Amino acid sequence: ILDSKKGKGGGYFFKENPQNVNLAKIIRLVNGPIAMLPCVSLNFYEKCADCNEDHCSLHDVLIEVRDASLKILEEKTLLDLID
């Protein structure tokens, strides 16, 4: 997403067009999973210890939270924050 140039006139600059970088990508690069728990993560799934997902009362709710959050974060771009 970013690159740098050393020396006179150097600094940091965008490697990609900010319009093409969504917030989900940035969060994943900086923080990792977007999901609140690893058992509902799309890209970083891990089964929770001592949990049966079929009987977990939170599992389905957290999938809804993940999906709703992901929808918003994938629609918003870095350009939206800059403007």
DRENMAR-422120 format. One record per atom (N, C-alpha, C): z, x, y; residue in one letter. Coordinates in pm, whole numbers, padded with zeros to 5 digits, always signed. Each point is the difference from the previous one (the first is absolute). Example, Ala and Ser with C-alpha at 12.3 -4.5 7.8 and 13.67 -1.06 7.14 Angstrom:
+00780+01319-00569A+00000-00089+00119A+00000+00090+00120A-00072-00035+00105S+00006+00082+00119S+00073-00077+00109S
This chain:
+00000+00084-00119I+00000-00084+00119I+00000+00088+00125I+00081+00105-00002L+00010+00091+00114L-00048+00138-00040L-00042+00074+00100D-00034+00140-00020D+00048+00074+00124D-00003+00130-00006S+00045+00079+00115S-00096+00114+00025S+00006+00047+00123K-00081+00115+00040K+00092+00094+00075K-00001+00127-00040K+00085+00099+00064K-00068+00058+00123K+00081+00057+00085G-00053+00073+00114G-00022-00085+00123G-00067+00063+00097K-00029-00065+00127K-00084-00125-00026K+00041-00109+00057G-00070-00127-00020G+00034-00064-00134G+00095+00059-00071G+00039-00052-00130G+00097-00117+00011G+00042-00046-00113G+00093-00110-00007G-00030-00085-00122G+00055-00118-00001Y-00023-00093-00111Y-00106-00101+00039Y-00077-00043-00098F-00102-00101+00025F-00022-00081-00127F-00056-00120+00019F-00028-00088-00113F-00122+00051-00077F+00015+00016-00130K-00113+00034-00087K-00081-00126-00032K+00069-00113-00005E-00063-00127-00032E+00003-00090+00123E-00095-00090+00006N-00002-00099+00107N+00125-00087-00013N+00083-00012+00105P+00121-00082-00007P-00027-00145-00042P-00121-00047+00023Q-00037-00136-00040Q-00008-00012-00153Q-00019+00112-00069N-00014-00002-00145N+00127+00039-00075N+00109+00022+00072V+00126+00039-00063V+00098-00115+00011V+00027-00067-00112N+00094-00112+00007N+00144+00050-00015N+00093-00086+00041L+00141+00039+00001L+00055+00021-00141L-00055-00070-00098A+00044+00019-00139A-00024+00144-00043A-00113+00056+00037K-00033+00138-00036K+00100+00097+00063K+00032-00022+00126I+00093+00089+00069I+00139-00007-00064I+00047-00121-00028I+00132-00017-00060I+00005+00068-00136I-00105-00018-00078R-00002+00064-00133R+00001+00153+00011R-00071+00054+00098L-00002+00146+00017L+00135+00055+00046L+00067-00075+00087V+00125+00048+00058V+00121-00036-00087V+00006-00125-00047N+00119-00050-00070N-00020-00024-00148N-00122-00006-00047G-00024-00034-00140G-00022-00149-00017G+00065-00061-00098P-00027-00141-00032P+00033-00096+00114P-00078-00106+00007I+00026-00106+00097I+00100-00100-00058I-00004-00018-00131A+00088-00095-00066A+00146+00041+00016A+00089-00100+00003M+00142+00025+00017M+00064+00063-00124M-00053-00032-00117L+00050+00056-00126L-00117+00054-00081L+00023+00104-00077P-00110+00059-00077P-00060-00094-00104P+00075-00101-00045C-00050-00090-00103C-00105-00098+00052C-00020-00006+00131V-00103-00088+00056V-00105+00079+00079V+00004+00130-00011S-00097+00085+00070S-00134+00000-00070S-00107-00007+00078L-00135+00005-00056L-00040+00141-00039L+00033+00097+00082N-00044+00138-00021N+00107+00093-00056N+00125-00039+00008F+00110+00087-00041F+00094-00072-00097F-00054-00084-00086Y+00080-00083-00090Y+00091+00083-00089Y+00124-00045-00008E+00097+00053-00097E+00087-00117-00043E+00023-00011-00128K+00087-00105-00050K+00143+00029+00046K+00068-00103+00046C+00139+00015+00041C+00087+00022-00124C+00098+00084+00012A+00091+00026-00112A+00080-00126-00032A+00017-00026-00127D+00082-00112-00048D-00041-00134+00059D-00129-00022+00016C-00049-00126+00057C-00111-00056-00087C+00002-00129-00020N-00107-00070-00069N-00079-00076+00106N-00118+00047+00033E-00079-00060+00107E-00029-00147-00024E-00012-00040-00126D-00028-00141-00032D+00116-00091+00038D+00121+00054+00011H+00117-00081+00032H+00064+00036+00133H-00058+00092+00071C+00055+00044+00129C-00031-00105+00107C+00104-00050+00064S-00020-00105+00101S-00060+00053+00129S+00007+00130+00023L-00056+00058+00122L-00146+00043-00014L-00044+00028-00120H-00130+00060-00024H-00114-00078+00067H-00009-00129-00027D-00110-00081+00055D+00008-00010+00152D+00121-00011+00053V+00017-00008+00146V-00044+00131+00066V+00038+00112-00059L-00037+00129+00057L-00149+00029-00012L-00065-00056-00098I-00146+00011-00008I-00063-00076+00116I+00053-00119+00031E-00051-00077+00115E+00022+00077+00130E+00117+00060+00016V+00030+00079+00120V-00097+00118+00010V-00020+00070-00111R-00093+00114-00002R-00140-00044+00039R-00048-00109-00061D-00136-00046+00028D-00018-00043+00145D+00099-00070+00055A-00009-00044+00139A+00003+00120+00095A+00089+00095-00027S+00008+00121+00083S-00128+00080-00008S-00051+00016-00121L-00121+00078-00021L-00119-00061+00073L-00009-00132-00002K-00110-00069+00069K+00001+00035+00149K+00115-00007+00061I+00012+00031+00143I-00030+00147+00026I+00058+00088-00079L-00016+00144+00022L-00142+00048-00026L-00071-00066-00090E-00139+00038-00026E-00095-00053+00107E+00039-00106+00069E-00085-00057+00106E+00016+00072+00133E+00117+00057+00024K+00027+00068+00127K-00038+00147-00012K-00064+00051+00104T-00045+00139-00002T+00074+00084+00104T-00020+00128-00010L+00056+00092+00098L-00052-00033+00140L-00124-00043+00009L-00058-00038+00129L+00076-00117+00061L+00046-00095-00084D+00078-00113+00050D+00127+00048+00069D+00060+00107-00050L+00123+00053+00061L-00028+00077+00128L-00116+00063+00006I-00036+00080+00116I-00036-00087+00119I-00068-00110-00026D-00046-00088+00109D+00111-00072+00067D
